[in-house]
């Protein structure tokens, strides 16, 4: 049976692929995951990503990034909101994780963006995940 939480599935596949040392991984091709991968690419956490169609399914092909020693660039990836427990934050209460070192990703009325961008635009939203 397929899971109903697409964000959780995508993040778990990324996390497991990095632990296994994979170069490329395929995740579900939902629009929200596309936007999260766009932020990851902008922050330099992944090499690249591209939409892919396979057997009438929309997928995303993600190329993972490692440092010179072969360690994953993404050291920690955690989902905050889930389908059973939504976590919302106003523009003044966006969480700072790891003293601002982690990137918090929010789904706002103006689109998916980082916590820093949301603070600058003075909008809050659902806290999706954070990545270090």
C-alpha positions as CSV (number, residue, x, y, z in Angstrom):
1,X,0.0,0.0,0.0
2,X,1.3,3.4,-0.9
3,X,2.0,6.0,1.8
4,X,-0.1,9.1,1.9
5,X,2.7,11.3,3.0
6,X,4.7,12.2,-0.2
7,X,7.1,14.5,1.6
8,X,8.0,11.9,4.2
9,X,8.6,9.3,1.4
10,X,10.8,11.6,-0.6
11,X,12.9,12.8,2.3
12,X,13.4,9.2,3.6
13,X,14.5,8.0,0.1
14,X,17.1,10.9,0.0
15,X,18.3,10.2,3.6
16,X,18.7,6.4,2.9
17,X,20.4,7.0,-0.4
18,X,23.0,9.3,1.1
19,X,23.7,6.7,3.9
20,X,24.2,4.1,1.2
21,X,26.5,6.3,-0.9
22,X,24.3,6.4,-4.0
23,X,25.1,9.0,-6.7
24,X,21.5,9.4,-8.0
25,X,18.1,8.5,-6.6
26,X,14.5,8.7,-7.9
27,X,11.7,10.1,-5.7
28,X,8.0,10.8,-6.3
29,X,7.4,13.7,-8.6
30,X,5.0,15.9,-6.5
31,X,5.1,19.6,-7.0
32,X,6.0,20.2,-3.3
33,X,9.0,17.9,-3.6
34,X,10.0,19.7,-6.7
35,X,10.1,23.0,-4.8
36,X,12.0,21.4,-1.9
37,X,14.6,20.1,-4.3
38,X,14.9,23.5,-5.9
39,X,15.7,25.0,-2.5
40,X,18.2,22.1,-1.8
41,X,19.9,22.9,-5.2
42,X,20.0,26.7,-4.5
43,X,21.6,25.9,-1.1
44,X,24.2,23.6,-2.7
45,X,22.9,20.5,-0.9
46,X,22.4,18.4,-4.1
47,X,24.1,18.6,-7.4
48,X,21.0,18.7,-9.6
49,X,17.5,17.3,-10.1
50,X,15.2,16.8,-13.1
51,X,11.7,15.6,-13.7
52,X,11.4,12.2,-15.2
53,X,8.4,10.2,-16.5
54,X,8.4,6.4,-16.1
55,X,5.5,4.1,-16.8
56,X,3.0,6.9,-16.6
57,X,4.4,8.1,-13.2
58,X,5.9,11.5,-12.6
59,X,9.2,11.2,-10.8
60,X,12.2,13.3,-9.8
61,X,15.7,12.2,-10.5
62,X,18.0,13.7,-7.9
63,X,21.8,13.7,-8.1
64,X,23.3,13.7,-4.6
65,X,26.3,15.6,-3.5
66,X,29.3,14.5,-1.4
67,X,32.4,16.4,-0.1
68,X,36.0,15.6,-1.0
69,X,36.2,12.9,1.6
70,X,33.1,11.2,0.3
71,X,30.8,12.2,3.2
72,X,27.3,13.3,2.4
73,X,26.7,17.1,2.2
74,X,23.3,16.6,3.9
75,X,24.1,15.5,7.4
76,X,20.7,15.8,8.9
77,X,17.2,15.8,7.2
78,X,14.1,15.8,9.4
79,X,10.4,16.3,8.6
80,X,8.6,18.6,11.1
81,X,5.0,18.6,9.9
82,X,3.3,15.3,9.1
83,X,-0.2,14.4,7.8
84,X,-1.4,13.7,11.4
85,X,0.4,16.6,13.1
86,X,0.7,19.9,11.3
87,X,3.1,22.5,12.7
88,X,2.6,26.2,11.8
89,X,4.7,29.2,12.5
90,X,4.1,32.9,12.2
91,X,6.7,35.2,10.7
92,X,8.0,36.1,14.1
93,X,8.1,32.5,15.4
94,X,9.9,30.6,12.6
95,X,12.1,28.1,14.4
96,X,15.9,28.6,14.4
97,X,17.4,25.1,14.4
98,X,21.1,24.5,15.3
99,X,21.6,28.2,16.1
100,X,20.5,29.2,12.5
101,X,22.9,26.7,10.9
102,X,20.1,24.5,9.6
103,X,17.8,25.5,6.7
104,X,14.1,25.4,7.7
105,X,11.7,25.0,4.8
106,X,8.1,26.3,5.0
107,X,5.1,26.1,2.8
108,X,3.6,29.6,2.8
109,X,0.8,31.4,0.9
110,X,3.6,32.8,-1.3
111,X,5.1,29.4,-2.1
112,X,7.6,27.1,-0.6
113,X,10.6,28.9,0.8
114,X,13.3,28.9,3.5
115,X,12.7,30.3,6.9
116,X,15.0,33.2,6.2
117,X,13.1,34.2,3.1
118,X,9.7,33.9,4.9
119,X,11.0,36.2,7.7
120,X,12.1,38.7,5.1
121,X,8.8,38.6,3.3
122,X,6.9,38.7,6.7
123,X,4.9,35.6,6.1
124,X,4.4,32.4,8.1
125,X,3.2,29.0,7.1
126,X,3.5,25.3,7.7
127,X,7.0,24.1,8.8
128,X,7.8,21.2,6.4
129,X,11.3,20.1,7.3
130,X,14.8,21.2,8.1
131,X,18.1,20.2,6.6
132,X,21.8,20.6,7.7
